[in-house]
Amino acid sequence: MIFPDSKLPKYAWLAASLLFSICGTPPFFAAGLRSSSPKFEDAGTFILLLAGRQIGTEKFQIRPSGGGIKACAEIQFKVSQDGKGLEFKTYPDLILNSQLQPVAYTWNQQGAKSSQIQINFRESPATVRYHTIHGQQDDREFNLARDVVILDDNVIDQYELLAWRYSMTAGGKQTFAAFIPQEALPGTIEVS
């Protein structure tokens, strides 16, 4: 999806709200109190539905890794396009520092149409390399905030990371710089 006003969808807050409803309070909270040393770790499977029918799954794992956090997933889709059944898998892999700021991101799609994204956030501007479904390479640079939130298409566990980022500071309405890699779309998201 591309949003013409260069902002994430105004309903993105709903995904974060649903995540709290589904997952409960983020794991580093106890009785509503913030932990002085949060433990960013979770794993599970989301069942992906469209019009009440299962179209896929997202098996994800978020765990400490090398002084930071690694969030990886295997997402499987079975969809129909023009009356033809398509199956594909995607593998998002997000490396964050201990403050949940992105360091590197890769996304691979395998199946009828294969493509890949590689992002290096260690330098500014961030370097993004797209390998398109047509076999072409498209390199781009984006001036993204150091603490940008990654919310890629069809990657639900990244909303959990957003919920954790929100919970690291005082509540109320918070605005985050955000980036949707598959759409090459920077913007902002407000969470309350």
N, C-alpha and C positions, 0 to 999 in steps of 0.2 A: 504494500500500500504506500502510496506517496501522498503526503498531506501538503496541499499547496501553500499554507501559511508558514511552512518550515517549523511547525511545532508538532510534537507527538499528539496522537489523538486525544481529544478532551476526555475520552472515556478510559484512558490508561490508568487513572486512579482506581477505576473499578477492578482492574486486574489485581492491583496491589491489595485492595480491600478483600477481594475474594481469596487472595493468597493467605491473608491473616485468618479468614474464616475457615479455610481448608486446613492449613498447617498449624493454626493456633499461634501462640506467641512465639517470636523467634527464640531459638534454643538458648541464647545467652541471657535470657531474662529469668528471674525467679521471683515469683509473687509480685510482679510489676516493677521490680527494681532493676536498674541497670547494673551490669557487672563491670568491675573495674578492668577486668581482662577478658573481653568477650571471646567465646569459642565459636568460630565460624565453621560449623560442620553440619551436614545434613545429607541424606540420600533418600531416594524413593522413586516412584513411578507415577506419572500423571497419565490418565486416560484421556485422550483427545477425542472430543465429540463434535459432530456437525449435525444440526437438526435432530439431535437425539441419537444419532448413530455413531458408533465408534469408527474413527478414521485413522487412528494411530495411537502411539504411546511415546512418552518421553521418560526414559530411565536416566536419572541424573545423580551426580555425586558432587558435593561441595566439601572440600577438605583442606586442612592446612598443608602447605607445600613450600619448602625452602624459605621460611620466614614470611610467606604470603599466603594466599588462598588460591586454589585451583577449582574451577567449576567446569565440569565436563558432562556431556550427555550424549545419548544415542537416541535419536528421534526417528521413528518409523511412521511413514504415511502410506495409506492405500486409498487412492482417490480415483475419481472418474473424470476424464476430460474428453469431450466430444464423443461420448459413448464408449470410450476405451479405458480400461483399467490401467492405472499407473501405480507402481510401487517405487518408493525411494527412501533412502536413509540420509539423515544429516547428522553431523558430528561437530557441534560447537564446543570449543575449548577456550576458556577465558582464564587468564592468569592475572591476579590482582595483588597489590601490595597489602600490607597489614591494615591500611586505612581504606581498603576496598576501592582503590584507584586502579584503573586498568594499566597493565604492563604490556600484554600481548593478547591477541585474539586470532584464532583460526576457526574457520567454518568450512566443512567439506560436505558436499552433496554427492551421493552415489546413487545410481539408478538409471532410468531412461534418459535423464538429462543430468550430466555431472558438471559441477562447478566448484570453485574454491575461493575463499577470501583469506588474506593474511594481513594483519595490522600490527605495526610496531608503534606503541605509545611511548617508548623510551625517549624519543626525540620530538621536538616541536618544529614544524608541523608534523602531525602523525602521518606515517606513510601507509597507504592502503593499496594492496595489490589484489585485483580481481582477475580470476581466470574464469571467463564466461562459458556458458553452455555451448557456445559456438567455437570454443578452442582459442579465443583471443585473450590477450593479456591487456589489462587496463590499469595503469598505475595512477594513483591520485594522492594529493596531499590535502589534509584538513587541519585547520587551526582549531583544535579542540582544547577545552579546559583540561587541566591535569586531572581533575576529579570527575571527569565525564562519566555518566552512567551508560552502560551498554545495554540496550533493550532491542535485541535483534528479532526479526520476524520469526514467529513460531518457536521461540525458546522461552518456555514458561519459567524455568528456574532462575532466569535473570531478574524476574520480578521479585523473587525472594531476596536476592542481593540488594535490590532497590529498597525493600522493606527494612533490611538490616542497616543500610546507609541512613535511611530516615531515622531509625531508632538510635543511632550513634550520637544524636544531638537532641536538644529540647524539641518537644512536640510542636503542634500547630502546623500551619501551612509552610512548606519548604519547597523551594524551587531548585531543580537540579539541571545542569547542562546534560544533554542526552544525545545519543547517536545510535541510529539504526543502520548497521553495516550493510545489510543486503539491499537497502534502498539508497545508500550513500547519502543519508539524510541526518544532518545535525539539527538540533533544536533544543527545546526546554520541556520539562515536565514539572507540574506542581503536584505535590502530594500532601494530604492533610489527614 
